[in-house]
């Protein structure tokens, strides 16, 4: 009898705590530095989430180790909904290349919802005599290993895009790794590297000014800010799909009602006119899916890129 009473008290206390969530500030861990695209997304949404929750939401930048420092910090936190992790596609790629049991996505860190997705755009320097992906492939086949493509290094989504094109078409293009995604942009504009795979907002102005040429969007549809650039499917290569995404995860064991509350509030924010207009202007897509749907998306991404990594022989040295 005493045991039943104790269990009832504990259950009531837990249910009360969940009903009162949140009763203190929430920490939002970002695995990249201040000013990055991921950080900008966090700082746009966090104040709105704070308003919806009635508690401060504090953005905490924890960059480093290809986004793993932030993941480990989150995994060590209490599973109570007060620590959110803005995982990025690199975290999924890490789970393939350098798996860390402490913080695998969908296992030790469980999904809340996707925030934004940004398809990469294949671009070339104007000196490259190719105005379509088919012309680029033909050029690469006529000059094996003479063309180059820039990447953010082993495990970066930009490397995945470059290697996927090579696997599907059989071309040989030399990879030029950079320390971070986006660091290659000056060299691309300067003609020191021939090809890159970058976010629409990064290359929009350079395409319009003729400093670089857009060949194809590695996503399901054209992007308004670079509307003249076709999709990979339109260019004849429907299997080439490379999207940078990020979304919220929490430590495993976080109560389902807390996860549901977070997903509901974030999804509402993403539907606001301000966020929708911003997405159209900057060329990204908004998430807001339920946890299970987002988890399935992440599993599909891991499965897709695992095949590319195996075929390309990519390893972390």
Phi and psi in degrees as GROMACS dihedral restraints (atoms count N, CA, C in turn):
[ dihedral_restraints ]
;  ai    aj    ak    al  type     phi  dphi    fc
    3     4     5     6     1   -62.3    20    10
    4     5     6     7     1   -38.4    20    10
    6     7     8     9     1   -63.0    20    10
    7     8     9    10     1   -42.5    20    10
    9    10    11    12     1   -62.9    20    10
   10    11    12    13     1   -40.8    20    10
   12    13    14    15     1   -63.8    20    10
   13    14    15    16     1   -43.2    20    10
   15    16    17    18     1   -61.7    20    10
   16    17    18    19     1   -44.3    20    10
   18    19    20    21     1   -63.1    20    10
   19    20    21    22     1   -39.1    20    10
   21    22    23    24     1   -64.1    20    10
   22    23    24    25     1   -41.1    20    10
   24    25    26    27     1   -63.7    20    10
   25    26    27    28     1   -44.2    20    10
   27    28    29    30     1   -64.3    20    10
   28    29    30    31     1   -42.1    20    10
   30    31    32    33     1   -63.5    20    10
   31    32    33    34     1   -42.0    20    10
   33    34    35    36     1   -63.4    20    10
   34    35    36    37     1   -41.0    20    10
   36    37    38    39     1   -64.1    20    10
   37    38    39    40     1   -42.6    20    10
   39    40    41    42     1   -65.4    20    10
   40    41    42    43     1   -44.5    20    10
   42    43    44    45     1   -63.5    20    10
   43    44    45    46     1   -38.9    20    10
   45    46    47    48     1   -63.0    20    10
   46    47    48    49     1   -41.9    20    10
   48    49    50    51     1   -63.0    20    10
   49    50    51    52     1   -39.5    20    10
   51    52    53    54     1   -69.2    20    10
   52    53    54    55     1   -38.9    20    10
   54    55    56    57     1   -65.2    20    10
   55    56    57    58     1   -30.5    20    10
   57    58    59    60     1   -88.3    20    10
   58    59    60    61     1    -2.2    20    10
   60    61    62    63     1   -64.8    20    10
   61    62    63    64     1   133.8    20    10
   63    64    65    66     1   -94.9    20    10
   64    65    66    67     1   150.1    20    10
   66    67    68    69     1  -114.9    20    10
   67    68    69    70     1     7.8    20    10
   69    70    71    72     1  -155.8    20    10
   70    71    72    73     1   171.4    20    10
   72    73    74    75     1   -59.2    20    10
   73    74    75    76     1   150.2    20    10
   75    76    77    78     1  -107.5    20    10
   76    77    78    79     1   136.4    20    10
   78    79    80    81     1  -101.4    20    10
   79    80    81    82     1   130.9    20    10
   81    82    83    84     1  -113.3    20    10
   82    83    84    85     1   105.4    20    10
   84    85    86    87     1   -86.8    20    10
   85    86    87    88     1   125.1    20    10
   87    88    89    90     1  -109.5    20    10
   88    89    90    91     1   126.5    20    10
   90    91    92    93     1   -84.6    20    10
   91    92    93    94     1    12.0    20    10
   93    94    95    96     1  -128.4    20    10
   94    95    96    97     1   169.8    20    10
   96    97    98    99     1   -78.1    20    10
   97    98    99   100     1   166.7    20    10
   99   100   101   102     1   -57.9    20    10
  100   101   102   103     1   137.4    20    10
  102   103   104   105     1    91.4    20    10
  103   104   105   106     1   -11.9    20    10
  105   106   107   108     1   -70.6    20    10
  106   107   108   109     1   164.8    20    10
  108   109   110   111     1   -60.0    20    10
  109   110   111   112     1   -39.4    20    10
  111   112   113   114     1   -65.3    20    10
  112   113   114   115     1   -43.1    20    10
  114   115   116   117     1   -63.4    20    10
  115   116   117   118     1   -40.8    20    10
  117   118   119   120     1   -61.6    20    10
  118   119   120   121     1   -41.8    20    10
  120   121   122   123     1   -60.2    20    10
  121   122   123   124     1   -45.3    20    10
  123   124   125   126     1   -59.7    20    10
  124   125   126   127     1   -44.5    20    10
  126   127   128   129     1   -76.3    20    10
  127   128   129   130     1   -14.9    20    10
  129   130   131   132     1   -80.9    20    10
  130   131   132   133     1   -38.0    20    10
  132   133   134   135     1   -88.1    20    10
  133   134   135   136     1   -36.4    20    10
  135   136   137   138     1   -55.4    20    10
  136   137   138   139     1   -46.2    20    10
  138   139   140   141     1   -62.1    20    10
  139   140   141   142     1   -35.4    20    10
  141   142   143   144     1   -70.6    20    10
  142   143   144   145     1   -36.5    20    10
  144   145   146   147     1   -67.9    20    10
  145   146   147   148     1   -38.3    20    10
  147   148   149   150     1   -60.2    20    10
  148   149   150   151     1   -41.2    20    10
  150   151   152   153     1   -64.8    20    10
  151   152   153   154     1   -40.5    20    10
  153   154   155   156     1   -69.5    20    10
  154   155   156   157     1   -35.9    20    10
  156   157   158   159     1   -86.7    20    10
  157   158   159   160     1   -21.4    20    10
  159   160   161   162     1    78.1    20    10
  160   161   162   163     1    19.2    20    10
  162   163   164   165     1  -141.9    20    10
  163   164   165   166     1   151.2    20    10
  165   166   167   168     1   -60.4    20    10
  166   167   168   169     1   143.2    20    10
  168   169   170   171     1  -118.2    20    10
  169   170   171   172     1   111.9    20    10
  171   172   173   174     1  -100.4    20    10
  172   173   174   175     1   118.8    20    10
  174   175   176   177     1   -78.8    20    10
  175   176   177   178     1   127.3    20    10
  177   178   179   180     1  -125.2    20    10
  178   179   180   181     1   105.5    20    10
  180   181   182   183     1   -78.1    20    10
  181   182   183   184     1   124.3    20    10
  183   184   185   186     1  -132.0    20    10
  184   185   186   187     1    69.0    20    10
  186   187   188   189     1   -75.4    20    10
  187   188   189   190     1   162.4    20    10
  189   190   191   192     1   124.7    20    10
  190   191   192   193     1   158.6    20    10
  192   193   194   195     1    54.7    20    10
  193   194   195   196     1    42.4    20    10
  195   196   197   198     1    52.8    20    10
  196   197   198   199     1    44.2    20    10
  198   199   200   201     1    80.0    20    10
  199   200   201   202     1     8.2    20    10
  201   202   203   204     1   -83.7    20    10
  202   203   204   205     1   -25.6    20    10
  204   205   206   207     1   -61.4    20    10
  205   206   207   208     1   -45.7    20    10
  207   208   209   210     1   -64.8    20    10
  208   209   210   211     1   -37.9    20    10
  210   211   212   213     1   -63.8    20    10
  211   212   213   214     1   -43.9    20    10
  213   214   215   216     1   -65.9    20    10
  214   215   216   217     1   -39.2    20    10
  216   217   218   219     1   -61.6    20    10
  217   218   219   220     1   -42.1    20    10
  219   220   221   222     1   -66.5    20    10
  220   221   222   223     1   -44.1    20    10
  222   223   224   225     1   -61.6    20    10
  223   224   225   226     1   -27.5    20    10
  225   226   227   228     1   -81.6    20    10
  226   227   228   229     1    -9.4    20    10
  228   229   230   231     1   -82.8    20    10
  229   230   231   232     1   160.1    20    10
  231   232   233   234     1   -65.3    20    10
  232   233   234   235     1   140.0    20    10
  234   235   236   237     1   -81.9    20    10
  235   236   237   238     1    69.4    20    10
  237   238   239   240     1  -128.0    20    10
  238   239   240   241     1     3.7    20    10
  240   241   242   243     1    89.5    20    10
  241   242   243   244     1    -1.3    20    10
  243   244   245   246     1   -93.9    20    10
  244   245   246   247     1    -0.9    20    10
  246   247   248   249     1  -129.2    20    10
  247   248   249   250     1   116.8    20    10
  249   250   251   252     1  -108.7    20    10
  250   251   252   253     1   144.2    20    10
  252   253   254   255     1  -121.9    20    10
  253   254   255   256     1   124.9    20    10
  255   256   257   258     1   -89.1    20    10
  256   257   258   259     1    81.1    20    10
  258   259   260   261     1   -67.4    20    10
  259   260   261   262     1   149.1    20    10
  261   262   263   264     1  -120.5    20    10
  262   263   264   265     1   170.3    20    10
  264   265   266   267     1   -56.6    20    10
  265   266   267   268     1   -30.1    20    10
  267   268   269   270     1   -61.1    20    10
  268   269   270   271     1   -31.3    20    10
  270   271   272   273     1   -64.2    20    10
  271   272   273   274     1   -38.7    20    10
  273   274   275   276     1   -65.7    20    10
  274   275   276   277     1   -41.1    20    10
  276   277   278   279     1   -66.5    20    10
  277   278   279   280     1   -35.6    20    10
  279   280   281   282     1   -60.6    20    10
  280   281   282   283     1   -36.9    20    10
  282   283   284   285     1   -64.1    20    10
  283   284   285   286     1   -18.6    20    10
  285   286   287   288     1   -92.2    20    10
  286   287   288   289     1   -47.9    20    10
  288   289   290   291     1   -83.4    20    10
  289   290   291   292     1   -44.9    20    10
  291   292   293   294     1  -135.8    20    10
  292   293   294   295     1    63.8    20    10
  294   295   296   297     1   -59.1    20    10
  295   296   297   298     1   131.9    20    10
  297   298   299   300     1  -117.9    20    10
  298   299   300   301     1   115.0    20    10
  300   301   302   303     1   -58.8    20    10
  301   302   303   304     1   -20.7    20    10
  303   304   305   306     1   -65.7    20    10
  304   305   306   307     1   -29.3    20    10
  306   307   308   309     1  -149.0    20    10
  307   308   309   310     1    42.9    20    10
  309   310   311   312     1   -68.2    20    10
  310   311   312   313     1   136.7    20    10
  312   313   314   315     1   -65.6    20    10
  313   314   315   316     1   141.2    20    10
  315   316   317   318     1    74.3    20    10
  316   317   318   319     1    -0.3    20    10
  318   319   320   321     1  -122.7    20    10
  319   320   321   322     1   -74.2    20    10
  321   322   323   324     1   -84.1    20    10
  322   323   324   325     1   -23.7    20    10
  324   325   326   327     1  -120.6    20    10
  325   326   327   328     1   123.2    20    10
  327   328   329   330     1  -108.4    20    10
  328   329   330   331     1   149.0    20    10
  330   331   332   333     1   -74.8    20    10
  331   332   333   334     1   146.6    20    10
  333   334   335   336     1  -110.0    20    10
  334   335   336   337     1   -60.5    20    10
  336   337   338   339     1  -169.5    20    10
  337   338   339   340     1   156.9    20    10
  339   340   341   342     1   -78.2    20    10
  340   341   342   343     1   145.0    20    10
  342   343   344   345     1   -97.5    20    10
  343   344   345   346     1   -70.2    20    10
  345   346   347   348     1  -138.9    20    10
  346   347   348   349     1   156.0    20    10
  348   349   350   351     1  -129.7    20    10
  349   350   351   352     1   141.0    20    10
  351   352   353   354     1  -132.8    20    10
  352   353   354   355     1   112.6    20    10
  354   355   356   357     1   -68.9    20    10
  355   356   357   358     1   140.6    20    10
  357   358   359   360     1   -77.6    20    10
  358   359   360   361     1   152.3    20    10
  360   361   362   363     1  -116.7    20    10
  361   362   363   364     1   127.3    20    10
  363   364   365   366     1   -78.5    20    10
  364   365   366   367     1   121.1    20    10
  366   367   368   369     1  -129.6    20    10
  367   368   369   370     1   155.0    20    10
  369   370   371   372     1  -134.6    20    10
  370   371   372   373     1   159.6    20    10
  372   373   374   375     1   -72.0    20    10
  373   374   375   376     1   145.2    20    10
  375   376   377   378     1   -57.9    20    10
  376   377   378   379     1   -19.2    20    10
  378   379   380   381     1   -71.6    20    10
  379   380   381   382     1   -16.8    20    10
  381   382   383   384     1   -76.2    20    10
  382   383   384   385     1   118.7    20    10
  384   385   386   387     1   -79.4    20    10
  385   386   387   388     1    61.3    20    10
  387   388   389   390     1  -144.2    20    10
  388   389   390   391     1   128.1    20    10
  390   391   392   393     1  -112.1    20    10
  391   392   393   394     1     6.8    20    10
  393   394   395   396     1  -151.8    20    10
  394   395   396   397     1   166.3    20    10
  396   397   398   399     1   -66.2    20    10
  397   398   399   400     1   -38.0    20    10
  399   400   401   402     1   -62.1    20    10
  400   401   402   403     1   -41.6    20    10
  402   403   404   405     1   -65.3    20    10
  403   404   405   406     1   -37.2    20    10
  405   406   407   408     1   -63.8    20    10
  406   407   408   409     1   -45.4    20    10
  408   409   410   411     1   -61.7    20    10
  409   410   411   412     1   -44.2    20    10
  411   412   413   414     1   -61.9    20    10
  412   413   414   415     1   -41.0    20    10
  414   415   416   417     1   -64.1    20    10
  415   416   417   418     1   -44.6    20    10
  417   418   419   420     1   -63.6    20    10
  418   419   420   421     1   -36.7    20    10
  420   421   422   423     1   -69.6    20    10
  421   422   423   424     1   -29.2    20    10
  423   424   425   426     1   -80.8    20    10
  424   425   426   427     1   -17.3    20    10
  426   427   428   429     1  -135.7    20    10
  427   428   429   430     1    71.3    20    10
  429   430   431   432     1   -56.8    20    10
  430   431   432   433     1   131.4    20    10
  432   433   434   435     1    64.5    20    10
  433   434   435   436     1    15.1    20    10
  435   436   437   438     1   -95.2    20    10
  436   437   438   439     1   -33.2    20    10
  438   439   440   441     1   -78.5    20    10
  439   440   441   442     1   153.9    20    10
  441   442   443   444     1  -125.8    20    10
  442   443   444   445     1   154.1    20    10
  444   445   446   447     1  -133.2    20    10
  445   446   447   448     1   144.3    20    10
  447   448   449   450     1   -91.3    20    10
  448   449   450   451     1   144.7    20    10
  450   451   452   453     1  -138.8    20    10
  451   452   453   454     1   167.4    20    10
  453   454   455   456     1   -87.9    20    10
  454   455   456   457     1    15.0    20    10
  456   457   458   459     1    97.5    20    10
  457   458   459   460     1   177.5    20    10
  459   460   461   462     1   -57.6    20    10
  460   461   462   463     1   127.6    20    10
  462   463   464   465     1    91.3    20    10
  463   464   465   466     1    -3.1    20    10
  465   466   467   468     1   -83.3    20    10
  466   467   468   469     1   148.8    20    10
  468   469   470   471     1   -62.0    20    10
  469   470   471   472     1   -29.4    20    10
  471   472   473   474     1   -68.7    20    10
  472   473   474   475     1   -32.9    20    10
  474   475   476   477     1   -68.1    20    10
  475   476   477   478     1   -40.2    20    10
  477   478   479   480     1   -59.1    20    10
  478   479   480   481     1   -42.6    20    10
  480   481   482   483     1   -62.7    20    10
  481   482   483   484     1   -46.9    20    10
  483   484   485   486     1   -62.6    20    10
  484   485   486   487     1   -41.5    20    10
  486   487   488   489     1   -72.7    20    10
  487   488   489   490     1   -34.0    20    10
  489   490   491   492     1   -63.1    20    10
  490   491   492   493     1   -42.4    20    10
  492   493   494   495     1   -60.9    20    10
  493   494   495   496     1   -41.7    20    10
  495   496   497   498     1   -63.8    20    10
  496   497   498   499     1   -42.2    20    10
  498   499   500   501     1   -65.1    20    10
  499   500   501   502     1   -45.3    20    10
  501   502   503   504     1   -70.9    20    10
  502   503   504   505     1   -36.1    20    10
  504   505   506   507     1   -99.1    20    10
  505   506   507   508     1   -17.1    20    10
  507   508   509   510     1    77.6    20    10
  508   509   510   511     1    14.0    20    10
  510   511   512   513     1   -81.8    20    10
  511   512   513   514     1   161.1    20    10
  513   514   515   516     1  -116.6    20    10
  514   515   516   517     1   110.2    20    10
  516   517   518   519     1  -128.7    20    10
  517   518   519   520     1   133.1    20    10
  519   520   521   522     1   -77.5    20    10
  520   521   522   523     1   132.0    20    10
  522   523   524   525     1   -83.7    20    10
  523   524   525   526     1   133.7    20    10
  525   526   527   528     1  -115.3    20    10
  526   527   528   529     1   101.2    20    10
  528   529   530   531     1   -78.8    20    10
  529   530   531   532     1   142.7    20    10
  531   532   533   534     1  -119.0    20    10
  532   533   534   535     1   168.0    20    10
  534   535   536   537     1   -74.1    20    10
  535   536   537   538     1   -20.9    20    10
  537   538   539   540     1  -156.1    20    10
  538   539   540   541     1   156.5    20    10
  540   541   542   543     1   -64.5    20    10
  541   542   543   544     1   130.3    20    10
  543   544   545   546     1    98.3    20    10
  544   545   546   547     1   -19.7    20    10
  546   547   548   549     1   -68.7    20    10
  547   548   549   550     1   -18.1    20    10
  549   550   551   552     1   -81.7    20    10
  550   551   552   553     1   -11.6    20    10
  552   553   554   555     1   -55.5    20    10
  553   554   555   556     1   -46.8    20    10
  555   556   557   558     1   -59.8    20    10
  556   557   558   559     1   -38.3    20    10
  558   559   560   561     1   -70.6    20    10
  559   560   561   562     1   -32.3    20    10
  561   562   563   564     1   -65.0    20    10
  562   563   564   565     1   -49.2    20    10
  564   565   566   567     1   -62.6    20    10
  565   566   567   568     1   -34.7    20    10
  567   568   569   570     1   -80.3    20    10
  568   569   570   571     1    -6.0    20    10
  570   571   572   573     1    82.3    20    10
  571   572   573   574     1    13.7    20    10
  573   574   575   576     1   -83.5    20    10
  574   575   576   577     1   -16.2    20    10
  576   577   578   579     1  -136.7    20    10
  577   578   579   580     1   143.6    20    10
  579   580   581   582     1   -83.0    20    10
  580   581   582   583     1   -37.1    20    10
  582   583   584   585     1  -134.6    20    10
  583   584   585   586     1   149.4    20    10
  585   586   587   588     1  -152.6    20    10
  586   587   588   589     1   163.8    20    10
  588   589   590   591     1  -126.7    20    10
  589   590   591   592     1   106.3    20    10
  591   592   593   594     1  -132.8    20    10
  592   593   594   595     1   164.7    20    10
  594   595   596   597     1   -71.1    20    10
  595   596   597   598     1   147.5    20    10
  597   598   599   600     1   -54.7    20    10
  598   599   600   601     1   -43.5    20    10
  600   601   602   603     1   -65.3    20    10
  601   602   603   604     1   -26.8    20    10
  603   604   605   606     1   -72.8    20    10
  604   605   606   607     1   -37.0    20    10
  606   607   608   609     1  -107.7    20    10
  607   608   609   610     1    -1.5    20    10
  609   610   611   612     1   -52.6    20    10
  610   611   612   613     1   -55.7    20    10
  612   613   614   615     1   -67.2    20    10
  613   614   615   616     1   -36.1    20    10
  615   616   617   618     1   -68.1    20    10
  616   617   618   619     1   -34.2    20    10
  618   619   620   621     1   -67.6    20    10
  619   620   621   622     1   -45.3    20    10
  621   622   623   624     1   -64.3    20    10
  622   623   624   625     1   -33.2    20    10
  624   625   626   627     1   -85.8    20    10
  625   626   627   628     1    -5.9    20    10
  627   628   629   630     1    84.0    20    10
  628   629   630   631     1     8.4    20    10
  630   631   632   633     1   -72.9    20    10
  631   632   633   634     1   -27.2    20    10
  633   634   635   636     1  -140.4    20    10
  634   635   636   637     1   167.2    20    10
  636   637   638   639     1  -121.2    20    10
  637   638   639   640     1   129.0    20    10
  639   640   641   642     1   -86.6    20    10
  640   641   642   643     1   128.7    20    10
  642   643   644   645     1  -101.1    20    10
  643   644   645   646     1   -42.2    20    10
  645   646   647   648     1  -166.4    20    10
  646   647   648   649     1   150.8    20    10
  648   649   650   651     1   -94.3    20    10
  649   650   651   652     1   124.4    20    10
  651   652   653   654     1   -87.2    20    10
  652   653   654   655     1    56.5    20    10
  654   655   656   657     1  -150.8    20    10
  655   656   657   658     1   179.7    20    10
  657   658   659   660     1   -75.1    20    10
  658   659   660   661     1   -17.0    20    10
  660   661   662   663     1  -150.2    20    10
  661   662   663   664     1   163.2    20    10
  663   664   665   666     1   -67.2    20    10
  664   665   666   667     1   160.7    20    10
  666   667   668   669     1  -113.8    20    10
  667   668   669   670     1   129.6    20    10
  669   670   671   672     1   -55.0    20    10
  670   671   672   673     1   -40.6    20    10
  672   673   674   675     1   -72.8    20    10
  673   674   675   676     1   -14.4    20    10
  675   676   677   678     1  -136.2    20    10
  676   677   678   679     1    55.0    20    10
  678   679   680   681     1   -60.8    20    10
  679   680   681   682     1   -20.0    20    10
  681   682   683   684     1   -79.9    20    10
  682   683   684   685     1   -12.4    20    10
  684   685   686   687     1   -86.8    20    10
  685   686   687   688     1   121.4    20    10
  687   688   689   690     1   -74.2    20    10
  688   689   690   691     1   167.0    20    10
  690   691   692   693     1   -80.5    20    10
  691   692   693   694     1   165.1    20    10
  693   694   695   696     1   -61.1    20    10
  694   695   696   697     1   -35.4    20    10
  696   697   698   699     1   -63.7    20    10
  697   698   699   700     1   -44.1    20    10
  699   700   701   702     1   -64.7    20    10
  700   701   702   703     1   -30.5    20    10
  702   703   704   705     1   -80.4    20    10
  703   704   705   706     1    -5.4    20    10
  705   706   707   708     1   102.4    20    10
  706   707   708   709     1    10.2    20    10
  708   709   710   711     1  -132.9    20    10
  709   710   711   712     1    67.9    20    10
  711   712   713   714     1   -64.4    20    10
  712   713   714   715     1   -20.4    20    10
  714   715   716   717     1   -78.9    20    10
  715   716   717   718     1    -9.5    20    10
  717   718   719   720     1   -91.3    20    10
  718   719   720   721     1   108.2    20    10
  720   721   722   723     1  -138.4    20    10
  721   722   723   724     1   117.8    20    10
  723   724   725   726     1  -140.2    20    10
  724   725   726   727     1   111.1    20    10
  726   727   728   729     1  -127.5    20    10
  727   728   729   730     1   130.1    20    10
  729   730   731   732     1   -87.0    20    10
  730   731   732   733     1   129.8    20    10
  732   733   734   735     1  -137.4    20    10
  733   734   735   736     1   161.2    20    10
  735   736   737   738     1  -148.1    20    10
  736   737   738   739     1   154.5    20    10
  738   739   740   741     1  -163.8    20    10
  739   740   741   742     1   170.6    20    10
  741   742   743   744     1   -92.4    20    10
  742   743   744   745     1   132.7    20    10
  744   745   746   747     1  -126.0    20    10
  745   746   747   748     1   158.1    20    10
  747   748   749   750     1  -134.9    20    10
  748   749   750   751     1   162.4    20    10
  750   751   752   753     1   -59.6    20    10
  751   752   753   754     1   142.6    20    10
  753   754   755   756     1   -58.2    20    10
  754   755   756   757     1   140.9    20    10
  756   757   758   759     1   100.6    20    10
  757   758   759   760     1    -8.5    20    10
  759   760   761   762     1   -62.6    20    10
  760   761   762   763     1   130.8    20    10
  762   763   764   765     1   -56.2    20    10
  763   764   765   766     1   138.7    20    10
  765   766   767   768     1   -56.3    20    10
  766   767   768   769     1   -40.6    20    10
  768   769   770   771     1   -62.3    20    10
  769   770   771   772     1   -32.1    20    10
  771   772   773   774     1   -70.0    20    10
  772   773   774   775     1   -44.1    20    10
  774   775   776   777     1   -60.5    20    10
  775   776   777   778     1   -43.5    20    10
  777   778   779   780     1   -62.5    20    10
  778   779   780   781     1   -39.7    20    10
  780   781   782   783     1   -64.4    20    10
  781   782   783   784     1   -45.0    20    10
  783   784   785   786     1   -62.6    20    10
  784   785   786   787     1   -45.2    20    10
  786   787   788   789     1   -61.9    20    10
  787   788   789   790     1   -43.2    20    10
  789   790   791   792     1   -61.2    20    10
  790   791   792   793     1   -45.6    20    10
  792   793   794   795     1   -69.4    20    10
  793   794   795   796     1   -41.9    20    10
  795   796   797   798     1   -67.3    20    10
  796   797   798   799     1   -41.6    20    10
  798   799   800   801     1   -60.4    20    10
  799   800   801   802     1   -39.2    20    10
  801   802   803   804     1   -63.6    20    10
  802   803   804   805     1   -39.5    20    10
  804   805   806   807     1   -64.6    20    10
  805   806   807   808     1   -42.1    20    10
  807   808   809   810     1   -66.6    20    10
  808   809   810   811     1   -21.3    20    10
  810   811   812   813     1   -86.1    20    10
  811   812   813   814     1    -6.1    20    10
  813   814   815   816     1   -66.1    20    10
  814   815   816   817     1   152.2    20    10
  816   817   818   819     1   -58.7    20    10
  817   818   819   820     1   -39.1    20    10
  819   820   821   822     1   -59.7    20    10
  820   821   822   823     1   -46.0    20    10
  822   823   824   825     1   -69.6    20    10
  823   824   825   826     1   -39.7    20    10
  825   826   827   828     1   -64.4    20    10
  826   827   828   829     1   -44.4    20    10
  828   829   830   831     1   -63.2    20    10
  829   830   831   832     1   -41.4    20    10
  831   832   833   834     1   -63.2    20    10
  832   833   834   835     1   -41.4    20    10
  834   835   836   837     1   -62.3    20    10
  835   836   837   838     1   -41.3    20    10
  837   838   839   840     1   -66.4    20    10
  838   839   840   841     1   -39.4    20    10
  840   841   842   843     1   -70.8    20    10
  841   842   843   844     1   -33.3    20    10
  843   844   845   846     1  -104.4    20    10
  844   845   846   847     1    -4.5    20    10
  846   847   848   849     1    82.5    20    10
  847   848   849   850     1    31.0    20    10
  849   850   851   852     1  -123.2    20    10
  850   851   852   853     1   169.2    20    10
  852   853   854   855     1  -113.9    20    10
  853   854   855   856     1   147.6    20    10
  855   856   857   858     1   -95.4    20    10
  856   857   858   859     1   148.2    20    10
  858   859   860   861     1   -97.8    20    10
  859   860   861   862     1  -128.0    20    10
  861   862   863   864     1   107.9    20    10
  862   863   864   865     1     5.0    20    10
  864   865   866   867     1   -63.4    20    10
  865   866   867   868     1   162.9    20    10
  867   868   869   870     1   -66.2    20    10
  868   869   870   871     1   157.3    20    10
  870   871   872   873     1   -53.7    20    10
  871   872   873   874     1   -45.5    20    10
  873   874   875   876     1   -63.3    20    10
  874   875   876   877     1   -41.5    20    10
  876   877   878   879     1   -64.1    20    10
  877   878   879   880     1   -42.8    20    10
  879   880   881   882     1   -65.3    20    10
  880   881   882   883     1   -41.2    20    10
  882   883   884   885     1   -60.1    20    10
  883   884   885   886     1   -40.8    20    10
  885   886   887   888     1   -64.3    20    10
  886   887   888   889     1   -38.5    20    10
  888   889   890   891     1   -61.2    20    10
  889   890   891   892     1   -45.1    20    10
  891   892   893   894     1   -64.8    20    10
  892   893   894   895     1   -41.1    20    10
  894   895   896   897     1   -61.2    20    10
  895   896   897   898     1   -40.8    20    10
  897   898   899   900     1   -64.5    20    10
  898   899   900   901     1   -40.1    20    10
  900   901   902   903     1   -63.2    20    10
  901   902   903   904     1   -44.0    20    10
  903   904   905   906     1   -62.5    20    10
  904   905   906   907     1   -42.8    20    10
  906   907   908   909     1   -63.8    20    10
  907   908   909   910     1   -42.1    20    10
  909   910   911   912     1   -63.4    20    10
  910   911   912   913     1   -50.3    20    10
  912   913   914   915     1   -75.1    20    10
  913   914   915   916     1   -23.7    20    10
  915   916   917   918     1   -62.1    20    10
  916   917   918   919     1   -38.7    20    10
  918   919   920   921     1   -65.5    20    10
  919   920   921   922     1   -42.2    20    10
  921   922   923   924     1   -64.1    20    10
  922   923   924   925     1   -44.8    20    10
  924   925   926   927     1   -60.1    20    10
  925   926   927   928     1   -42.3    20    10
  927   928   929   930     1   -67.0    20    10
  928   929   930   931     1   -46.1    20    10
  930   931   932   933     1   -66.3    20    10
  931   932   933   934     1   -36.8    20    10
  933   934   935   936     1   -83.7    20    10
  934   935   936   937     1   -11.3    20    10
  936   937   938   939     1    68.9    20    10
  937   938   939   940     1    34.1    20    10
  939   940   941   942     1   -77.0    20    10
  940   941   942   943     1   130.4    20    10
  942   943   944   945     1  -139.4    20    10
  943   944   945   946     1   149.6    20    10
  945   946   947   948     1   -86.9    20    10
  946   947   948   949     1   121.3    20    10
